[in-house]
Amino acid sequence: MTRAIRTERSLYDDDHELLRKTVRAFVDRHAAPHAERWRAEGKVDRALFREAARAGILGFNIPEEYGGGGVTDFRFNAVIGEEFSRHPASDGLAAVGLSNDIVVPYFTDLTDDGQKARWLPGIAAGELVVAVAMTEPGTGSDLAGIATTAVRDGDDYVVNGSKVFISNGQNADLVVTAVRTGPDRHGGISLLVVEADRPGFSRGRNLEKVGLHAQDTSELFYQDVRVPAANLLGAEGSGFKALMRNLPQERISIAANAVASIEGVLERTVEYVKERKAFGRTVGSFQNTRFQLADMVTTARAGRAYIDDLLARHSRGELSAVDAAAAKFWATEHYVDIVGRCFQLHGAYGYMLEYRIAHDYLDSRITTVYGGTTEIMKEIVARDLGL
């Protein structure tokens, strides 16, 4: 990162920085050569998960006895997220980050010993790809309104319904599925792990999106899918609490990645305006450019200090749901704003897909929606104020 953008950080120690070097080498070798093909095909190769596992980047937070690294310090997740976010193949690499930050905690924190033995070794080795299916066509952010049902029938649940906007949906072998097991709006929700090879389970379209073209995002369908009761995560009816418990980590992860993305966008834009000429001088020499970048870099520095503090708190187990919500909407809204302003500084070239800023422009917009919309995040903060 250029000196003008980089700030001194106390969040990480030498072990974190060693991991950073490993991640950089990994993405250069296993992601960069495939980035364009992944975008064209709409998903990453399954081999990416296996290679990430071999490099110690996937499943490092899984206990050692199940083949993982046994590392629970979320700062390691943040290092990986930062390096993925700054890389040209970030849309594909998100599949690995999603597994580590969002899905794996369901398998490490909510499983009993038997479930751990069944699933964790394959996840840690990158042989079993995981996804979590919450959103439905008619619910959006209203998780308590899900309609997919799971009816107990002997030793099985029979699942019927559908999900949409499911990341890793095309590649997933194990899908943590939010289902309705009772009539109570919140207490009637449970979590079932559905294996993708079960009769009645099917994948719909790999949805065509504005951005994140290498990240598969799918429709999933459940038609009389028989799932063993042994696949239930936690107690029946505890699903909503489990979902709420994991959302703060998902949101601080999104916020941290947004700030890292901002830094990457600014770094590339500074280099561009130093080289690009107009009216016989560099674009960077115009007062508007200099003032715009001075403003944006200062925002990035403030955001880095803010998010680093919250990452440190999360690593100590002290991050609140309200703080995570605030960070999520603040970071992603600034990300969208800064990408748009940097896009403008590129002029017509910013509209060309051969320039990274065009992909940044397309990819950034969804960050204010997934993981909870900005409006929902503001509601969480406002309610905490007693409003």
MIGU-571522 format. One line per 3 residues: their letters; for each residue x, y, z of C-alpha. Coordinates in steps of 0.02 Angstrom, whole numbers, plus 50000, padded with zeros to 5 digits. Example, Ala and Ser with C-alpha at 12.3 -4.5 7.8 and 13.67 -1.06 7.14 Angstrom:
residues 2
as) 50615:49775:50390 | 50684:49947:50357 $
//
This chain:
residues 387
mtr) 50000:50000:50000 | 50065:50175:49961 | 50135:50277:50104 $
air) 49996:50406:50086 | 49864:50278:50133 | 49952:50159:50252 $
ter) 49934:50187:50439 | 50027:50108:50582 | 49930:49967:50662 $
sly) 49945:49882:50831 | 49812:49750:50799 | 49927:49614:50734 $
ddd) 50084:49526:50794 | 50220:49432:50699 | 50116:49274:50679 $
hel) 49978:49371:50594 | 50100:49453:50475 | 50177:49284:50432 $
lrk) 50003:49224:50385 | 49983:49379:50277 | 50134:49326:50174 $
tvr) 50062:49151:50157 | 49895:49219:50097 | 49978:49332:49969 $
afv) 50078:49187:49898 | 49922:49079:49895 | 49814:49202:49799 $
drh) 49952:49239:49674 | 49974:49054:49638 | 49800:48980:49654 $
aap) 49680:49124:49619 | 49756:49256:49505 | 49782:49138:49356 $
hae) 49599:49085:49361 | 49511:49249:49402 | 49443:49287:49228 $
rwr) 49387:49108:49198 | 49298:49102:49365 | 49203:49261:49321 $
aeg) 49153:49189:49154 | 49097:49023:49231 | 49009:49102:49380 $
kvd) 49097:49002:49515 | 49267:48948:49577 | 49344:48777:49555 $
ral) 49315:48656:49698 | 49503:48632:49698 | 49519:48807:49773 $
fre) 49451:48742:49938 | 49572:48596:49943 | 49720:48708:49902 $
aar) 49666:48834:50034 | 49657:48692:50162 | 49832:48633:50116 $
agi) 49896:48811:50137 | 49817:48823:50310 | 49698:48960:50253 $
lgf) 49536:48859:50259 | 49479:48775:50419 | 49616:48846:50528 $
nip) 49482:48882:50658 | 49430:48698:50665 | 49502:48601:50815 $
eey) 49665:48510:50781 | 49592:48339:50820 | 49479:48358:50668 $
ggg) 49617:48415:50550 | 49606:48603:50575 | 49729:48726:50648 $
gvt) 49640:48751:50814 | 49656:48940:50798 | 49512:49041:50870 $
dfr) 49591:49214:50861 | 49480:49308:50737 | 49624:49422:50691 $
fna) 49687:49282:50580 | 49520:49284:50489 | 49539:49472:50469 $
vig) 49712:49455:50392 | 49645:49332:50264 | 49495:49443:50228 $
eef) 49605:49595:50201 | 49719:49509:50077 | 49574:49429:49984 $
srh) 49482:49596:49974 | 49629:49687:49897 | 49663:49556:49764 $
pas) 49593:49561:49585 | 49518:49387:49615 | 49425:49445:49771 $
dgl) 49253:49395:49706 | 49308:49214:49691 | 49413:49211:49849 $
aav) 49258:49266:49946 | 49201:49085:49938 | 49341:49036:50057 $
gls) 49316:49186:50171 | 49131:49148:50181 | 49169:48972:50239 $
ndi) 49291:49027:50374 | 49199:49177:50444 | 49017:49135:50423 $
vvp) 48982:48949:50396 | 49117:48851:50489 | 49065:48925:50659 $
yft) 48899:48832:50643 | 48995:48669:50628 | 49120:48706:50768 $
dlt) 49005:48789:50894 | 48836:48702:50875 | 48884:48521:50841 $
ddg) 48897:48376:50961 | 49047:48258:50960 | 48968:48139:50836 $
qka) 48927:48278:50714 | 49102:48349:50731 | 49178:48181:50687 $
rwl) 49063:48163:50536 | 49088:48333:50458 | 49238:48431:50522 $
pgi) 49380:48325:50447 | 49306:48343:50272 | 49278:48530:50294 $
aag) 49455:48555:50361 | 49527:48462:50211 | 49426:48565:50087 $
elv) 49336:48408:50029 | 49166:48462:50096 | 49111:48636:50041 $
vav) 48988:48721:50157 | 48850:48850:50142 | 48715:48923:50253 $
amt) 48538:48944:50184 | 48432:49072:50274 | 48353:49190:50147 $
epg) 48192:49144:50058 | 48105:49227:49910 | 47973:49307:50021 $
tgs) 48072:49351:50177 | 48230:49449:50138 | 48299:49517:50302 $
dla) 48151:49447:50402 | 48233:49286:50460 | 48091:49249:50581 $
gia) 47972:49244:50435 | 48045:49091:50348 | 47921:48965:50279 $
tta) 48030:48814:50236 | 47962:48674:50345 | 48041:48523:50429 $
vrd) 47912:48400:50494 | 47970:48261:50610 | 47934:48087:50544 $
gdd) 48013:47952:50652 | 48202:47972:50650 | 48195:48098:50507 $
yvv) 48135:48272:50467 | 48047:48297:50300 | 48098:48465:50227 $
ngs) 47998:48566:50101 | 48030:48742:50039 | 48156:48848:49947 $
kvf) 48300:48967:49977 | 48375:49105:49871 | 48536:49209:49861 $
isn) 48638:49067:49938 | 48825:49095:49923 | 48927:48937:49884 $
gqn) 48760:48861:49835 | 48823:48778:49676 | 48978:48701:49756 $
adl) 48910:48660:49929 | 48907:48482:49995 | 48834:48528:50165 $
vvt) 48701:48663:50183 | 48655:48729:50355 | 48471:48761:50322 $
avr) 48355:48868:50427 | 48188:48776:50439 | 48024:48798:50529 $
tgp) 47990:48658:50653 | 47852:48745:50751 | 47725:48887:50738 $
drh) 47811:49010:50855 | 47887:49152:50752 | 48058:49143:50834 $
ggi) 48053:48986:50940 | 47991:48880:50795 | 48152:48896:50694 $
sll) 48284:48760:50692 | 48444:48724:50596 | 48470:48565:50496 $
vve) 48624:48512:50399 | 48565:48450:50230 | 48684:48348:50123 $
adr) 48673:48400:49941 | 48657:48220:49879 | 48494:48188:49973 $
pgf) 48346:48144:49860 | 48231:48293:49839 | 48367:48423:49863 $
srg) 48408:48519:49705 | 48502:48673:49651 | 48416:48801:49544 $
rnl) 48499:48936:49441 | 48669:49006:49477 | 48597:49180:49484 $
ekv) 48662:49314:49366 | 48715:49463:49470 | 48772:49641:49439 $
glh) 48940:49602:49519 | 49035:49467:49613 | 49030:49364:49455 $
aqd) 49149:49228:49518 | 49047:49199:49676 | 48910:49072:49646 $
tse) 48743:49129:49716 | 48604:49003:49701 | 48425:48954:49720 $
lfy) 48402:48795:49823 | 48247:48684:49825 | 48189:48556:49953 $
qdv) 48050:48436:49901 | 48011:48302:50030 | 48195:48292:50078 $
rvp) 48218:48165:50217 | 48353:48226:50336 | 48405:48124:50489 $
aan) 48362:48203:50655 | 48546:48174:50694 | 48581:48320:50576 $
llg) 48494:48444:50690 | 48612:48579:50756 | 48576:48612:50938 $
aeg) 48403:48590:51011 | 48245:48600:50908 | 48182:48779:50910 $
sgf) 48353:48856:50949 | 48391:48905:50769 | 48344:49088:50777 $
kal) 48456:49118:50927 | 48598:49027:50840 | 48578:49135:50685 $
mrn) 48577:49294:50789 | 48730:49234:50885 | 48833:49216:50726 $
lpq) 48776:49376:50639 | 48894:49496:50732 | 49046:49401:50669 $
eri) 48975:49401:50493 | 48947:49589:50503 | 49118:49635:50573 $
sia) 49195:49525:50439 | 49100:49620:50303 | 49150:49786:50382 $
ana) 49334:49738:50394 | 49336:49678:50214 | 49252:49840:50158 $
vas) 49387:49946:50238 | 49524:49838:50161 | 49436:49856:49993 $
ieg) 49432:50046:50016 | 49620:50046:50047 | 49649:49941:49892 $
vle) 49539:50053:49784 | 49628:50209:49845 | 49800:50133:49819 $
rtv) 49760:50090:49639 | 49677:50258:49607 | 49826:50356:49674 $
eyv) 49940:50260:49556 | 49821:50290:49411 | 49806:50479:49432 $
ker) 49995:50494:49447 | 50013:50418:49274 | 49858:50472:49178 $
kaf) 49874:50640:49088 | 49744:50766:49033 | 49772:50940:48962 $
grt) 49958:50911:48966 | 49972:50868:49152 | 49936:50720:49264 $
vgs) 49760:50700:49328 | 49833:50693:49503 | 49900:50870:49488 $
fqn) 49726:50949:49478 | 49661:51023:49639 | 49497:50928:49629 $
trf) 49589:50762:49619 | 49705:50805:49763 | 49564:50866:49874 $
qla) 49454:50716:49833 | 49593:50593:49875 | 49643:50687:50032 $
dmv) 49464:50673:50093 | 49447:50489:50047 | 49614:50437:50121 $
tta) 49569:50524:50285 | 49405:50427:50288 | 49502:50266:50258 $
rag) 49621:50304:50401 | 49477:50341:50519 | 49388:50183:50463 $
ray) 49542:50079:50491 | 49561:50140:50671 | 49375:50112:50703 $
idd) 49369:49937:50631 | 49535:49882:50707 | 49468:49928:50878 $
lla) 49312:49823:50849 | 49415:49677:50782 | 49519:49681:50940 $
rhs) 49360:49681:51044 | 49288:49536:50945 | 49447:49436:50971 $
rge) 49422:49462:51158 | 49239:49411:51147 | 49178:49587:51184 $
lsa) 49096:49641:51020 | 48912:49685:51038 | 48780:49655:50905 $
vda) 48748:49843:50901 | 48931:49886:50870 | 48941:49755:50733 $
aaa) 48785:49826:50649 | 48853:50004:50657 | 49020:49952:50586 $
kfw) 48937:49855:50447 | 48832:49998:50381 | 48966:50131:50409 $
ate) 49104:50037:50318 | 49000:49975:50173 | 48916:50142:50139 $
hyv) 49086:50227:50136 | 49151:50088:50024 | 49014:50120:49896 $
div) 49041:50308:49906 | 49230:50299:49886 | 49223:50175:49743 $
grc) 49104:50293:49652 | 49219:50441:49677 | 49373:50344:49622 $
fql) 49275:50282:49471 | 49245:50464:49424 | 49431:50503:49436 $
hga) 49465:50366:49308 | 49352:50451:49181 | 49292:50345:49035 $
ygy) 49425:50214:49071 | 49338:50176:49235 | 49193:50107:49134 $
mle) 49306:49981:49047 | 49307:49807:49124 | 49493:49791:49090 $
yri) 49518:49913:49235 | 49495:49847:49411 | 49394:50000:49462 $
ahd) 49251:49942:49350 | 49241:49777:49446 | 49255:49871:49610 $
yld) 49108:49978:49556 | 49002:49825:49516 | 49055:49722:49667 $
sri) 49041:49855:49801 | 48855:49892:49790 | 48794:49727:49864 $
ttv) 48894:49752:50024 | 48762:49872:50090 | 48632:49734:50067 $
ygg) 48702:49563:50113 | 48729:49521:50295 | 48587:49641:50336 $
tte) 48539:49798:50240 | 48598:49969:50295 | 48420:50010:50345 $
imk) 48408:49858:50460 | 48579:49898:50534 | 48522:50075:50574 $
eiv) 48364:50005:50655 | 48473:49899:50771 | 48577:50050:50821 $
ard) 48424:50162:50842 | 48335:50035:50954 | 48489:50029:51065 $
lgl) 48465:50216:51089 | 48290:50183:51155 | 48208:50253:50999 $
//
